[in-house]
């Protein structure tokens, strides 16, 4: 049987890794001034998928899911908006 500590840690791993990895892409776009090579459709689908997974999990008060899925969905959307804005330049 898996201990409660391990389960809690397992819940926080994606809660930290997903938004962290997404923030790295966001930083690259922001700092580099270009969105060259960024797939708008992929990041849009990531945002939709994260919201869908949050709803599917049905743990609406879970901080791990709010940060890991909804937080990442917000960052995904910011990437899409920035990529569209930088694409027009």
BELZIGI-V260610 format. One record per backbone hydrogen bond with DSSP energy under -0.5 kcal/mol. CO is the residue of the C=O (numbers start at 1). NH is the residue of the N-H. E is the energy in kcal/mol with one decimal. If there is no record, write none. Layout:
CO/NH/E  CO/NH/E
This chain:
3/7/-2.1  4/8/-2.5  5/9/-2.6  6/10/-2.7  7/11/-1.7  8/12/-1.5  9/13/-1.8  10/14/-0.8  11/15/-0.7  12/16/-1.3  13/16/-0.9  13/17/-3.2  14/18/-1.6  14/19/-0.5  16/20/-1.7  17/21/-3.0  18/22/-2.2  19/23/-2.5  20/24/-1.5  21/25/-1.3  22/26/-2.2  23/27/-2.8  24/28/-2.1  25/29/-2.1  26/30/-2.7  27/31/-3.2  28/32/-2.1  29/33/-1.5  35/38/-2.4  38/40/-0.9  39/43/-2.2  40/44/-2.1  41/45/-2.3  42/46/-2.3  43/47/-1.9  44/48/-2.2  45/49/-2.9  46/50/-2.5  47/51/-1.9  48/52/-2.5  49/53/-2.5  50/54/-2.0  51/55/-2.3  52/56/-2.5  53/57/-2.2  54/58/-0.9  54/59/-0.6  55/58/-0.7  59/62/-1.7  61/63/-0.5  62/66/-2.5  63/67/-2.7  64/68/-2.8  65/69/-2.5  65/70/-1.4  66/71/-2.2  67/72/-0.6  69/73/-2.2  70/74/-2.1  71/75/-2.1  72/76/-3.0  73/77/-2.1  74/78/-2.2  75/79/-2.3  76/80/-2.1  77/81/-2.6  78/82/-2.9  79/83/-2.8  80/84/-2.5  81/85/-2.4  82/86/-3.0  83/87/-1.9  84/88/-1.1  86/89/-0.7
